[in-house]
């Protein structure tokens, strides 16, 4: 029998390494009361492309999303596990929270967006699929209604999706997102009359709602983009970024939690 020099030592070292790798067991007897889900936001997008191009981009490109909702035929594809981070939000902010990729689930909806001044409709079956998906995610992760947002809400200076054709009111009817009471909006509109509040009023109200908007006291380009994003969601028939009395009335009527600065 041939003895290989050092073989015994090698076996002894290997045995020690295996024993050390096991280490102490993790005791899960105790649970902390102060905890919640890492998933705090749901962000809704449109692809601005057809399904094939969107799928290729989201599976092989530098951007990604947890879910992709197809239009024809309607189907929901999960591209990233909920527990992992997808790259869909980019530079973003909502209610003082930034870099929302780390704390959100992204839903991309196949929709071509704005083509030559015409916005693409969302088929009813596709909308129902989105509503069903959002409901499921809300149940699982207890996402707050004011944390279900569009890409244009969290990045109004550079994004317009899911656009004015996305039916936020349909989500509101399911209790998923906040919505202003129509009677209260009409009453507030009458109170404002023909004049709207000043620029700082709009900036402070939009900021309180969650938008990242500079409080300059001027209706500058950045503020107009934020107003347009707000209007696209709550008054999609006209989203020109003008700080008018009707927009002010909708802002007044929205019942959402205050933001702690």
N, C-alpha and C positions, 0 to 999 in steps of 0.2 A: 504494500500500500504506500502510495506516494503522498507525503505531507507537503502541502504548499506553504512556504514560509509566510507568516503573518495572517494566515487564514483565520485562526482563532480570534485574533485581535479584531479583525474586520467584522466577524460575526458578532462579537461582543459590542462593538460600536454601533452596528446596525440595530441590534436589539435595544440599546439605550435610546437611540433616536426614535424608534417606533414607540417606546414607552413614553418618551417626552412629548411626542406629537399628540398623544391622546389627551394628556393634561386633565385638569379637574372638570367635572361635569358642570353644566349651566343649570342652576336652580331657578325654576320659574314659579316658585311658591308664591311670591309677592308680586303685586301689580300696582303701578303708580296710578293715582286718581287723576293727576294732571296730564292728560294726553288726548290727542285726537288724531284724525287722519292727516297724513301728509298732503292729501289731495284737497285743496281748498277752493279751486276755481275750475270752471268749465269754460273753455274758449271756443267759440264757433267761427268757422272760416268758410269762404268758398274757394274753389280751386283755381278759377279763372281759365281753366282748360277742360278738355274732355277727359273721360275716365282713363283711357290708355296713357295719355301723357301725364296725368296726375299720379297714376299708380307708379309709373316709371320714376317720376321725380321723388315721390315720397318713400320709395323703397330703395332707390339707388343714388339719390342726390344728397346734398348737405342738409336738407330739411326733412322733417318727418312729422307724423301725427299719430295719435293713438288709434283714431278711427277714420275711415273713409267711407262716406255714404254715397253710393252710386245712384244715378238717376234712372237709366234704362238698361236692363231691368233694375228695379230697386233692390239693393243689397247693402249690408253693412260688413265692412272688412276691418278686422283689428290688426293693425300693423305694428304696434308697440304695446307691450304688456302694461297694464295700468300702473304697476309698481315701478316702472322705469320711466326715465325722462325722455320725452320727445322734443324735437327742436322745431316748434311751431309758432311760438309767441315772439321770439326775438327780444329786442329792447322794448320793454313794456312796463306799464305802471297802472295800478288800480287801487284806490283807497290807500295810497302810500306804500303798497306792496310793489316791489320791482322784480324784474327778471323772473317772470311768471312761469317760465318753462319748468322750474324746479318744483312748483306747487300746483300744477294744473294738468288737466286732461284736454287735449286738442281734438276737435271734431272737424274734419274737412268734408265739405259737401260739394259734390260735383255740380258746378254751376259756372257758366262762362262769364258771369259778371256783366260789366259794361262793354258792349260792342257797338261802336259808332253811335254812341248816345242812347242806345237801347239796352235796358237792363233785362237780364234773363229771368224768367219766372222759375219758381220752384214747384215741380209737380206735387200735387196733394199727397200722393203715395210716399214720395220722398220726405215730405214734411212730417208725415205720420211716423216714419221710421226714425227721424231725428228726435221727435217728441218721445217716442218709446225708449230710445237710447238714453236721452237725458234723464228721464224718469228713473231708469235703472241705476244710473250713476249717482243720482241724488239719494236714492234709497241706500245704496251701498256706502257712500262716503259722506252723507249728510251735508252736502254742499248748500250753502245759503242762497236764497233767491237773488240777492244782490251780488253774488259771486258767479252768476251765469252771465257771461258777457260776450260781445263780439270782438273780433280783432280790431275793429275800428274804435272800440271803446278804450282798449288798453294801449293802442298806438295810433291815435287820431292824426298825428302829423304825417304818417306815411302809409296808412292802410284804410281801405273803405269796405272791406268785407266784414260780414256777409251781405252788405248792400241793402238798398231800400226795398227790395222785393222779398227779403226774408221776413216771414210773418211772426214777429216777436209777440204779437197779440195772441197768437195761437198758443204759445208757451205760457203766456200770462193766464189764459183761460184755464190752463191745467194747474195753476198755482205755482209755476216754476220760476217766474220772474216777476218783479214788481210792475205795476201798471197804474197810471193815474186814473182816478175816477172821472168819468166824462162830465158828470153834473158839477163836480168841484172845479174842473177845468173851465167850464162855461162861466161859473160864478167868479173865478179869479180873473178870467178874461174881461169880464164886465168891470171889475174893480180897476184894472189897469187902463181901461178906456182905449184911447188912440195912442197913448204914449207908453213906451217900454221903459223898464228901469235902466240905470246907467251901466256902463261897461263893468265896473267893479262888482256890481250886484250879480251880474251873470257869471263872472269869473269865480266869485266866492261860492255861489250856488252849485255851479258845475264841479268845483273842487270838492265841495262837501259831498256831492253825489259819488265821487270817485275818480273823476277825470283829472289827469295831470294837465293843468292849465296855468299859465303865468298870471299872477294878479298884478297887472300893470295899470289898470284903470283906463286902458285904451282897447278898442276893438281892433286888434292887430291881426295879422295873418294867422298866427298860431291859435288865437282865440276863435276866429271864424271857423277854422278846421274842427275845433272841438265842438262848437255849436252845431256845425253841419253833421258831425257824427251823432250827436244827441238827437237832432231832428230826424236823421235817417232811421233811427230806431223808434222814436215815439211819434214822429209826424212825417212819414215817408213821402207824402204827396208833395212836400216842398222842403228841400234841405239845402237852401242857398247860403246858410251860415249867417243870415241876418238876425240880429238879436231883437226880434219883434215881440209884441205883447202876447201873442198866442204861445210862443215858445216859453216866455216867462211864466205864463199860467200853467203850462204843463210841468215846468220845474217846481212851481209852488205846490202843485197837487200831488207830486210823487211822495209817497210815504216810505222812506228808506232809513235805515239806521244812520246816525251821524258818524262821521269819521273822527277818530281821536288823533289829533295832530301830534 
